[in-house]
């Protein structure tokens, strides 16, 4: 399968098997985040990699992410307000780095799922994050134990506009 076919086949995975992600693949995923582009090369991101049950459970939100315990690990991406040059750029930069990790995982056989629903206060407390942290997202990673189908997507001509609206 070509790289573009791999990227286009990515799906959110919420069911993982018990196999652990091997160290080289794990390191490649983290490296993809580290090497992501950022505005003025500021690299405003910070990440906490969580593999213990307490940290994973802190990612759950009223049972919405109850499947997270089956993941091999979770990456929580955030920036610190005290380090911000322009907040919007920090938000975008952390998002880009997290998505780089998602794609790096997928092309190496590791599934993932973004989690945006979480109790930020609880997650900050559990992970001992600095008080000025703004959590952008948490992503569960693991070896897929499902092959989710593609959900319907809007056609290109509904979402892309050229030159003007």
C-alpha positions, 0 to 999 in steps of 0.5 A: 500500500502506498503512503497516500493510500495509507493516509487515506485509509486512516480511521479512528480506532477504539478497540485495541488488542493486548500487543504492545507497540514495539519500542522503535515504532513508539519512538518513531511516533514521538519523533514525528511529533517532535519534528512537526512544523511550528510557527517561527519554529517556536515548538510550544508543545509539551506532551505527557505519555501515559501508560498507567491505568490512573492516567488513562482513566483520567482521560475518560469523561463520563464514560465517553472514552471508557475504551481508553484503558485498552490502549497501549499508551496515551499522548496528552498534548498541551502548551503553557500560557506563560510560553505563548507568543500568539495563542492561536499559533500554539493551539495549531502547532500542538494540533499539528504535532499530535496529528503527525503522531497519529499518521506516523502511528497509522503507517506503522500499524498503530491505531489511534483515536483523538479524545477531546472530551475530558475533564481538564481539571482532573487530567491536569491534576492526575498528570501533575501538569503546570497550572498554566497548561492548556490541553489541546488533546489526548490521543490513545494509541495501540495495536488495532483490534478492529477495522472501522469502516469509513463513515460518510464524508461530505463531497469535495465540492461541498467543502472546498471553495476556490479563490472565493466562497 
